[in-house]
């Protein structure tokens, strides 16, 4: 497992059906190992005040770790792709 449970990660892709964009931050809540393929993860995405706005399942290649030289940014959800 490349990512530990409850780790915050950034999305590598846009997810228009959830109004999420590349770079949005999510929390890993479940790991889905695959024997002969790419592992998956269930993610929970929160708004700025801590309310859940989406839960989605992604492949490992669709997320990336947060880096110490990055800054979080606030955007209005309605402006999503």
LOPAPA-310248 format. One record per residue: residue number from 0; residue in three letters; x, y, z of N, C-alpha, C, O in turn. Coordinates in steps of 0.2 Angstrom, whole numbers. Example, Ala and Ser with C-alpha at 12.3 -4.5 7.8 and 13.67 -1.06 7.14 Angstrom:
<recs>
{0, "ALA", {66, -28, 39}, {62, -22, 39}, {66, -16, 39}, {71, -17, 42}}
{1, "SER", {64, -11, 35}, {68, -5, 36}, {64, 0, 39}, {67, 6, 40}}
</recs>
This chain:
<recs>
{0, "UNK", {4, -6, 0}, {0, 0, 0}, {5, 6, 0}, {8, 7, 5}}
{1, "UNK", {4, 10, -5}, {8, 16, -6}, {6, 22, -1}, {10, 26, 1}}
{2, "UNK", {-1, 22, 1}, {-3, 27, 5}, {-6, 24, 11}, {-10, 19, 11}}
{3, "UNK", {-5, 27, 17}, {-8, 25, 23}, {-15, 28, 24}, {-17, 33, 21}}
{4, "UNK", {-19, 24, 27}, {-26, 26, 29}, {-26, 33, 32}, {-21, 34, 37}}
{5, "UNK", {-31, 37, 31}, {-32, 44, 34}, {-26, 49, 32}, {-26, 54, 35}}
{6, "UNK", {-22, 47, 27}, {-18, 52, 24}, {-21, 57, 19}, {-26, 55, 16}}
{7, "UNK", {-19, 63, 20}, {-22, 68, 15}, {-18, 68, 9}, {-12, 68, 9}}
{8, "UNK", {-21, 68, 3}, {-18, 68, -4}, {-21, 73, -8}, {-27, 75, -7}}
{9, "UNK", {-18, 74, -14}, {-21, 78, -19}, {-23, 74, -25}, {-20, 69, -27}}
{10, "UNK", {-28, 76, -28}, {-31, 73, -34}, {-27, 75, -40}, {-24, 80, -41}}
{11, "UNK", {-25, 70, -44}, {-21, 71, -50}, {-26, 72, -56}, {-23, 74, -62}}
{12, "UNK", {-32, 71, -55}, {-37, 72, -61}, {-43, 76, -59}, {-44, 77, -53}}
{13, "UNK", {-46, 79, -64}, {-53, 82, -62}, {-58, 76, -62}, {-57, 71, -65}}
{14, "UNK", {-63, 77, -57}, {-69, 73, -57}, {-75, 77, -57}, {-78, 79, -52}}
{15, "UNK", {-77, 79, -63}, {-83, 83, -65}, {-89, 81, -61}, {-93, 85, -59}}
{16, "UNK", {-90, 74, -61}, {-96, 72, -58}, {-97, 73, -51}, {-102, 73, -48}}
{17, "UNK", {-91, 75, -48}, {-91, 77, -40}, {-89, 84, -40}, {-89, 87, -34}}
{18, "UNK", {-88, 88, -45}, {-86, 95, -45}, {-80, 96, -42}, {-78, 101, -39}}
{19, "UNK", {-75, 91, -43}, {-68, 91, -40}, {-63, 92, -46}, {-64, 90, -51}}
{20, "UNK", {-58, 96, -44}, {-53, 97, -49}, {-46, 94, -46}, {-45, 93, -41}}
{21, "UNK", {-42, 94, -51}, {-35, 92, -50}, {-32, 96, -45}, {-33, 103, -45}}
{22, "UNK", {-29, 94, -40}, {-26, 98, -34}, {-30, 98, -28}, {-28, 100, -23}}
{23, "UNK", {-37, 97, -29}, {-41, 97, -23}, {-38, 91, -18}, {-36, 86, -20}}
{24, "UNK", {-39, 93, -12}, {-37, 88, -6}, {-42, 84, -4}, {-48, 86, -3}}
{25, "UNK", {-40, 77, -3}, {-45, 72, 0}, {-41, 68, 5}, {-35, 68, 6}}
{26, "UNK", {-45, 64, 9}, {-42, 60, 14}, {-44, 53, 12}, {-49, 51, 10}}
{27, "UNK", {-39, 49, 13}, {-40, 41, 11}, {-43, 38, 17}, {-41, 39, 23}}
{28, "UNK", {-49, 35, 15}, {-53, 31, 21}, {-53, 24, 20}, {-55, 20, 24}}
{29, "UNK", {-51, 21, 14}, {-51, 14, 13}, {-46, 12, 8}, {-45, 16, 3}}
{30, "UNK", {-42, 7, 8}, {-38, 4, 3}, {-41, -2, 0}, {-44, -6, 3}}
{31, "UNK", {-41, -2, -7}, {-43, -8, -11}, {-38, -11, -14}, {-36, -9, -20}}
{32, "UNK", {-35, -16, -11}, {-29, -20, -15}, {-32, -24, -21}, {-37, -27, -21}}
{33, "UNK", {-27, -24, -26}, {-29, -28, -32}, {-23, -32, -33}, {-17, -30, -33}}
{34, "UNK", {-24, -39, -34}, {-19, -44, -34}, {-14, -43, -41}, {-8, -42, -40}}
{35, "UNK", {-18, -42, -46}, {-14, -41, -53}, {-16, -35, -56}, {-18, -35, -62}}
{36, "UNK", {-15, -29, -53}, {-17, -23, -56}, {-16, -17, -51}, {-12, -18, -46}}
{37, "UNK", {-19, -12, -52}, {-17, -6, -48}, {-22, -5, -43}, {-28, -6, -43}}
{38, "UNK", {-19, -4, -37}, {-23, -3, -31}, {-28, 3, -31}, {-26, 7, -35}}
{39, "UNK", {-33, 3, -27}, {-38, 8, -27}, {-39, 11, -20}, {-37, 8, -15}}
{40, "UNK", {-42, 17, -20}, {-43, 20, -13}, {-50, 23, -13}, {-52, 26, -18}}
{41, "UNK", {-53, 23, -7}, {-59, 27, -6}, {-57, 33, -3}, {-53, 33, 2}}
{42, "UNK", {-59, 39, -6}, {-57, 45, -3}, {-63, 49, -1}, {-69, 48, -3}}
{43, "UNK", {-62, 53, 5}, {-68, 58, 7}, {-65, 65, 6}, {-59, 66, 8}}
{44, "UNK", {-69, 69, 3}, {-67, 76, 2}, {-72, 80, 6}, {-78, 79, 7}}
{45, "UNK", {-69, 85, 10}, {-72, 90, 14}, {-72, 97, 11}, {-68, 99, 8}}
{46, "UNK", {-77, 101, 13}, {-77, 108, 12}, {-73, 111, 17}, {-70, 108, 21}}
{47, "UNK", {-73, 118, 16}, {-68, 122, 21}, {-70, 122, 28}, {-66, 123, 32}}
{48, "UNK", {-76, 120, 30}, {-78, 119, 37}, {-79, 112, 39}, {-82, 111, 45}}
{49, "UNK", {-76, 107, 35}, {-76, 101, 38}, {-82, 96, 36}, {-82, 91, 39}}
{50, "UNK", {-86, 98, 32}, {-92, 94, 30}, {-90, 90, 24}, {-87, 92, 20}}
{51, "UNK", {-92, 84, 24}, {-91, 79, 18}, {-95, 82, 12}, {-101, 83, 13}}
{52, "UNK", {-92, 82, 7}, {-95, 84, 1}, {-94, 79, -5}, {-98, 79, -10}}
{53, "UNK", {-90, 74, -4}, {-90, 69, -9}, {-86, 63, -6}, {-81, 64, -2}}
{54, "UNK", {-88, 57, -8}, {-84, 51, -7}, {-83, 47, -14}, {-88, 46, -17}}
{55, "UNK", {-77, 46, -15}, {-76, 43, -22}, {-71, 37, -21}, {-67, 37, -17}}
{56, "UNK", {-71, 33, -26}, {-65, 28, -27}, {-61, 29, -33}, {-64, 31, -38}}
{57, "UNK", {-55, 29, -32}, {-50, 31, -37}, {-44, 26, -37}, {-43, 22, -32}}
{58, "UNK", {-41, 26, -43}, {-35, 21, -43}, {-29, 25, -40}, {-29, 31, -40}}
{59, "UNK", {-24, 21, -38}, {-18, 24, -35}, {-15, 30, -40}, {-12, 35, -37}}
{60, "UNK", {-15, 29, -46}, {-12, 34, -51}, {-16, 40, -51}, {-13, 45, -54}}
{61, "UNK", {-22, 41, -48}, {-26, 47, -48}, {-25, 51, -42}, {-28, 56, -42}}
{62, "UNK", {-20, 49, -38}, {-19, 53, -32}, {-11, 54, -31}, {-7, 50, -34}}
{63, "UNK", {-9, 59, -27}, {-2, 60, -26}, {-2, 63, -19}, {-6, 66, -16}}
{64, "UNK", {4, 62, -16}, {5, 65, -9}, {6, 72, -9}, {7, 76, -14}}
{65, "UNK", {4, 75, -3}, {5, 82, -2}, {12, 84, -1}, {15, 80, 2}}
{66, "UNK", {14, 89, -3}, {22, 91, -2}, {22, 97, 2}, {17, 101, 3}}
{67, "UNK", {28, 98, 6}, {29, 103, 11}, {30, 110, 7}, {30, 115, 11}}
{68, "UNK", {30, 110, 1}, {31, 117, -3}, {25, 119, -6}, {25, 123, -11}}
{69, "UNK", {19, 116, -4}, {13, 117, -7}, {8, 121, -2}, {9, 120, 4}}
{70, "UNK", {4, 125, -5}, {-1, 129, -1}, {-8, 127, -3}, {-10, 127, -8}}
{71, "UNK", {-12, 126, 3}, {-19, 125, 1}, {-23, 131, -1}, {-21, 137, 1}}
{72, "UNK", {-28, 131, -5}, {-31, 136, -8}, {-39, 135, -8}, {-41, 129, -8}}
{73, "UNK", {-43, 140, -6}, {-50, 139, -6}, {-53, 142, -13}, {-51, 147, -16}}
{74, "UNK", {-58, 138, -15}, {-62, 140, -21}, {-69, 138, -20}, {-71, 134, -16}}
{75, "UNK", {-73, 141, -24}, {-81, 140, -23}, {-82, 134, -27}, {-80, 133, -33}}
{76, "UNK", {-86, 129, -24}, {-87, 123, -27}, {-91, 123, -34}, {-90, 119, -38}}
{77, "UNK", {-95, 128, -34}, {-99, 129, -40}, {-95, 131, -46}, {-98, 131, -52}}
{78, "UNK", {-89, 133, -45}, {-85, 135, -51}, {-81, 129, -54}, {-76, 130, -58}}
{79, "UNK", {-82, 123, -51}, {-79, 117, -54}, {-80, 116, -61}, {-85, 118, -64}}
{80, "UNK", {-76, 112, -64}, {-76, 110, -71}, {-83, 106, -72}, {-84, 104, -78}}
</recs>
